[in-house]
Structure formats: structure tokens, C-alpha cells
Amino acid sequence: MRTGGSLGQVWRGWGVKLLLFFALMVAGWGLGVGDAQAQEDELLPLGIIVQPEPGELEVWIETDQRRYDLGDEVTIRFGLNRDAWVYIYNLDADGRVSLLFPNRFDRQNRVRAGTHRLPRRGYAFEAAGPPGVEYLQIIASRTPLELSREGAWAQEPFPDLGAAGLLEAKVRSQLRTVPADDWAVAWTSFRVGRPTPPPPPPAPAPPAKPKAWEPSVHLGLDVGWGPDPDEPHRIIFSFGGDVGSPDLGLGFSLRLTGEEPHPGWYQRGPETELYGRFTLVRSGSFDVRTGVGLAWQAWAYGGSPPFRSETRVRPTFLLGAGFRQGPGYTWVGYHVRRGMVLGVALQF
């Protein structure tokens, strides 16, 4: 009996300990849930109401973006499962509360069940700041509520609802008169920030160096004078011209000769030359030029035997220097059959 009695006492002692252990676990779980709920409520600012338990009436709200720059337009979407009066107010980062719906432009807030979008025609919602987190609270009720004072729309399109704490107390007092299944609330938040600065402009390209004007066409005239290489006692004159680019061209010249017949061979008519012109060296406005060509001259025999004629062909060479000023060009040189030659030209 003692043994049995001793075992019974031990069992009763462990049973009491187990009951106390389970009781403490249940109490701790309940406190943990309560603390978590309290922390969640503390994260929300004054003016935002969280529905304790969902009823038959359900409502939701969201924005088209989670972040807006100052000046961006905001679009609100919301939905409810039954017809009800709907109220939406905004709590900005400074704690100011404004009634967004209904408003001066959109006063009919008896809303049918379904999904809806705000703003409608005639007005817009703009992220006006200040920068920070803003909240939207939606309240749906089967009976109308009084959130703004009478005549507020006449003064401002989106009435100021006063301090957030006072508004929350006012709303809660009105909801107490509405059956629990006839009202519902929801909220959402978004961030307003300053516009993202544009990327820096690309580094400016170094200024292009002005390109010196370079002509592409050369039109020239020239005159020459000097002793006749065939009859050195005579001074003869010549003239000619050339065309091409400033560095390369084709030209001609005529050397005036006498046609007076006399015994023996004499020149008959002018000596004609065709030549090519080349620039050898250029430095700024100065250059050195040369020309190579062929000249032919008709000769006649005025003595005995009877009259006869022939054409003589000779190579020619010129070396000269020129100076360009704007479109004008002047040069001087020496020609093996013309003597000194002076020329002018237009280069454009």
C-alpha cells in the first residue's frame, strides 16, 4: 500500500507541473499575438483605421504605382463586393488629411459593387508632396457618413479633414453606429520623391577647327616679253591662259613673230604652245610652279630655190612663283621661249 501510495503521489505531482507548463505556453502565445498586432498598429500613422475582423462587406484599394515623382499624376483603383457609400481620404507625409472622394467634381459616392477607377473626367490627382510616404484610406458603408463639414466643397475641391487623430476618432464614433457587417475599410501607401535628375549631358565635342578655304578652280591669263631665241636681236611679246585646279592645269600661249619675208628662212605666223602646269611646293599663300609643253612654229623659205615652208616643234619649260590672296592669284616666272612671264588668275 505504501508503495502504491508513493507512486500515486509522484504521478499527481508531475500532472500538476504539466498542466502549469501548458497553461504558460498558451498564455505566452496569446501575448505574442497581441504584441504582434500592437506592433502592426504602431507602424500605421494616426488617421488610418484597420478593420478588426472582415464582415460581409469587403473593400480594397491600390494605386497604379508604388512610387511617384513630384508632379506625377496618380491613378487610384478600388473595388467592393456590395453597393455602398465610399469615402477615400489621403494622409500625406506632413500628416495633413484631404478628402479625395467624394469631391467638388465627383460628388456621387454611392458606388455599385465592382471595380472602379479614380479620377474620372474633369479632374486629376497629382503627387504634390512633401516627399515621403503617403497613405490612402477607403471606407465603405451601407449607410452614409459625415466626414466633411457642410459646404466644404464650395471653398476647396478636396476638403481638408483636419488633424489625423481627430479625424480617426470622428470616423470610429460614426462606425460604431453602423452594424459590423455593413462597413469595411482598407488602406494602401505609396512613396513620393523628387524627380530623378537627368543624366549629365555628354561632354561637348572639341570645337572643330575652321577649315581654311581652299579653291578648286583656277582660271588664269598671262603675258610675256623677251628676246626671240631664234633671232636674239628682236624683242617679242606673248600671251596665253590656263585652266584647271590650283595645283594642276592645262594652258596655251601664242608668241607674236614677224611675217615679213626676206632671203632665207623666216618665221611665219605666231608660235603656238600647249603645256601642262604643276605646283611643286606650297607654303601658306605662296607656291612654286612649273610648266612643261611643246611649241610649234611655221617657217617659210624666201630665197632660191622656189618658196617652201615647214613646221618646227620645240619643247618648252617654265619655272615661277605665285602668291594667293583670297580668290586672286599673281605669279611671275621665266619661260625658255617667252622670256619673263607675268600672270594673274582667279581661284574659286
Secondary structure as the mmCIF struct_conf table of DSSP 4:
data_model
#
loop_
_struct_conf.conf_type_id
_struct_conf.id
_struct_conf.beg_label_comp_id
_struct_conf.beg_label_asym_id
_struct_conf.beg_label_seq_id
_struct_conf.end_label_comp_id
_struct_conf.end_label_asym_id
_struct_conf.end_label_seq_id
HELX_RH_AL_P HELX_RH_AL_P1 ARG A 2 LEU A 43
BEND BEND1 LEU A 44 LEU A 44
HELX_LH_PP_P HELX_LH_PP_P1 PRO A 45 PRO A 45
TURN_TY1_P TURN_TY1_P1 LEU A 46 GLY A 47
BEND BEND2 PRO A 52 GLU A 53
BEND BEND3 GLU A 56 GLU A 56
STRN STRN1 VAL A 59 THR A 63
BEND BEND4 ASP A 64 ASP A 64
BEND BEND5 ARG A 66 ARG A 66
STRN STRN2 ARG A 67 ASP A 69
TURN_TY1_P TURN_TY1_P2 LEU A 70 GLY A 71
STRN STRN3 GLU A 73 VAL A 74
STRN STRN4 ILE A 76 LEU A 80
BEND BEND6 ASN A 81 ARG A 82
STRN STRN5 ALA A 84 LEU A 91
TURN_TY1_P TURN_TY1_P3 ALA A 93 ASP A 94
BEND BEND7 GLY A 95 GLY A 95
STRN STRN6 VAL A 97 PHE A 101
BEND BEND8 PRO A 102 PRO A 102
BEND BEND9 ARG A 104 PHE A 105
STRN STRN7 ARG A 110 VAL A 111
BEND BEND10 ALA A 113 ALA A 113
STRN STRN8 GLY A 114 LEU A 118
TURN_TY1_P TURN_TY1_P4 ARG A 121 GLY A 122
STRN STRN9 PHE A 125 GLU A 126
BEND BEND11 PRO A 131 PRO A 131
STRN STRN10 GLY A 132 SER A 141
BEND BEND12 ARG A 142 THR A 143
BEND BEND13 SER A 148 SER A 148
TURN_TY1_P TURN_TY1_P5 GLU A 150 GLY A 151
HELX_RH_AL_P HELX_RH_AL_P2 ALA A 152 GLN A 155
BEND BEND14 PRO A 157 PHE A 158
STRN STRN11 ASP A 160 ASP A 160
HELX_RH_AL_P HELX_RH_AL_P3 ALA A 164 LEU A 175
TURN_TY1_P TURN_TY1_P6 ARG A 176 THR A 177
BEND BEND15 VAL A 178 VAL A 178
HELX_RH_3T_P HELX_RH_3T_P1 ALA A 180 ASP A 182
STRN STRN12 TRP A 183 GLY A 193
HELX_LH_PP_P HELX_LH_PP_P2 ARG A 194 TRP A 213
STRN STRN13 HIS A 218 PRO A 227
BEND BEND16 PRO A 229 GLU A 231
TURN_TY1_P TURN_TY1_P7 PRO A 232 HIS A 233
BEND BEND17 ARG A 234 ARG A 234
STRN STRN14 ILE A 235 GLY A 244
BEND BEND18 PRO A 246 ASP A 247
STRN STRN15 LEU A 248 ARG A 255
BEND BEND19 PRO A 263 GLY A 264
STRN STRN16 TRP A 265 SER A 283
TURN_TY1_P TURN_TY1_P8 GLY A 284 SER A 285
STRN STRN17 PHE A 286 TYR A 301
BEND BEND20 GLY A 303 PRO A 305
STRN STRN18 ARG A 308 GLN A 325
TURN_TY1_P TURN_TY1_P9 GLY A 326 PRO A 327
STRN STRN19 GLY A 328 HIS A 335
TURN_TY1_P TURN_TY1_P10 VAL A 336 ARG A 338
STRN STRN20 GLY A 339 GLN A 347
#
